[in-house]
Amino acid sequence: MKYKKRHLYIENVSAERLARQFDTPLYVYSYNKIKDNINSFKKNFKTINPLICFSVKSNSNLKILSLINKFGLGADVVSKGELTRVLKAKIKPEKIVFSGVGKTVDELKFAISKKILLINTESENEIMEIEKIAKKIKKKINIGIRFNPDTDAKTLKKISTGRKENKFGLIKNKFLEILKKYKESKFVNIICLSVHIGSQITSHIPYKNMLNAVNKIIQQSKYKFKYIDLGGGMGIQYKNNSKKLNYLKYNKLIKSFLKKNNSKIIFEPGRSIIGNAGYLISKIIYIKKTNSKNFVILDSAMNDLIRPALYGAKHRIVPSKLNRQKVSKKHEFVGPICETTDKFLNIRNYQKINQKDIVVICDVGAYGMVLSSNYNLRPKPAEILINKNLAKIITKRQKLNNII
Ligand SMILES: *Cc1c(COP(=O)(O)O)cnc(C)c1O
């Protein structure tokens, strides 16, 4: 994304043209940004040669998943729906892992029938269900066990998953107990230890604590895991100059971990692959002036992008056309939905903007469209993929007729 002669371009297509041609609100993704993100992720971890499984819950668009496949990644899925979608995108079963605390028997059977690499289990109940299925079909099923390392990810509270009070994984004693009980099982083959401590992590320190905890429990268990699945969580920069995860340091920590534990590393990145490759193009419907601030009412709302309302996340909002007039009064960017939390951003010293202007909400590629809804009976936006000059519809805008 860059300004050329004061007009905002995503790759070689201007935001204003996109708004005109495809209407707003509109999700737009950059093909080359996705490609660059994947290449730099691979490069950062080149020396440990991991299996990289894209976290499909961050963005499950079929065309995007096809790109993910084309660029060589596998997939981390959390439902039958996601598993069906990634198979349709031609991602190979031997590159698919299935995570989640509450997979149903139907989902487990489906995953087993598709012969995916492994199912990361999170409770003894779940392992027992898998054993039952295995017994019936007379096969041994590859599973992982998710470990809860009781590590603070130092991120937004609502996206932390690695503390003992969170529902995810098994804490130390329980993990060891279950490992001991099932390691000789005739029906499950424990090949993986998995962890995932949270999302939008911008320091290597939580990862260091996580690796220490994983190392400790492996030494205690004296068990050889073929795979160690370290999850995802790598943070991105939602603000210019905000803190950045030091991948070199994280990679170094993993390298020294691997000296003690000779396993294959799996990653499940979502946000770091797709987050900054997505934009939400919006139009200003009205500007309502009050004494203390101006409400900038967009045609995008929390049903299109819920992260600000749900997590208190802040996304940059940039104008499609730059001018040199600054307004010192506070602007509050909001959506039209009848909820006080339907707001995106408070900002001072924004440039002068007008009704019908186009603005772009940035870094919405992850946990954007996937979390959209029809709240207030609003149709979901279209999705566009841009590759240089080419802009293609990858999801059509929902028609009001189809949701009424
Ligand atoms: C959400 C999730 C991920 C992806 O997290 P990001 O922060 O998007 O990288 C990976 N693994 C599991 C188990 C998850 O729940």
Ligand as a Chemical Component Dictionary entry (heavy atoms), coordinates in Angstrom:
data_LIG
# 
_chem_comp.id                   LIG 
_chem_comp.type                 NON-POLYMER 
_chem_comp.pdbx_formal_charge   0 
_chem_comp.three_letter_code    LIG 
# 
loop_
_chem_comp_atom.comp_id 
_chem_comp_atom.atom_id 
_chem_comp_atom.alt_atom_id 
_chem_comp_atom.type_symbol 
_chem_comp_atom.charge 
_chem_comp_atom.model_Cartn_x 
_chem_comp_atom.model_Cartn_y 
_chem_comp_atom.model_Cartn_z 
_chem_comp_atom.pdbx_ordinal 
LIG C1 C1 C 0 -5.634 -19.022 16.611 1  
LIG C2 C2 C 0 -4.639 -20.109 16.653 2  
LIG C3 C3 C 0 -3.470 -20.026 15.894 3  
LIG C4 C4 C 0 -3.115 -18.819 15.059 4  
LIG O1 O1 O 0 -2.782 -17.705 15.802 5  
LIG P1 P1 P 0 -2.190 -16.378 15.113 6  
LIG O2 O2 O 0 -2.047 -15.425 16.210 7  
LIG O3 O3 O 0 -3.168 -15.929 14.081 8  
LIG O4 O4 O 0 -0.872 -16.759 14.493 9  
LIG C5 C5 C 0 -2.623 -21.104 15.911 10 
LIG N1 N1 N 0 -2.874 -22.215 16.646 11 
LIG C6 C6 C 0 -3.993 -22.327 17.395 12 
LIG C7 C7 C 0 -4.222 -23.568 18.165 13 
LIG C8 C8 C 0 -4.902 -21.283 17.429 14 
LIG O5 O5 O 0 -5.994 -21.390 18.197 15 
# 
loop_
_chem_comp_bond.comp_id 
_chem_comp_bond.atom_id_1 
_chem_comp_bond.atom_id_2 
_chem_comp_bond.value_order 
_chem_comp_bond.pdbx_ordinal 
LIG C1 C2 SING 1  
LIG C2 C3 SING 2  
LIG C2 C8 DOUB 3  
LIG C3 C4 SING 4  
LIG C3 C5 DOUB 5  
LIG C4 O1 SING 6  
LIG O1 P1 SING 7  
LIG P1 O2 DOUB 8  
LIG P1 O3 SING 9  
LIG P1 O4 SING 10 
LIG C5 N1 SING 11 
LIG N1 C6 DOUB 12 
LIG C6 C7 SING 13 
LIG C6 C8 SING 14 
LIG C8 O5 SING 15 
# 
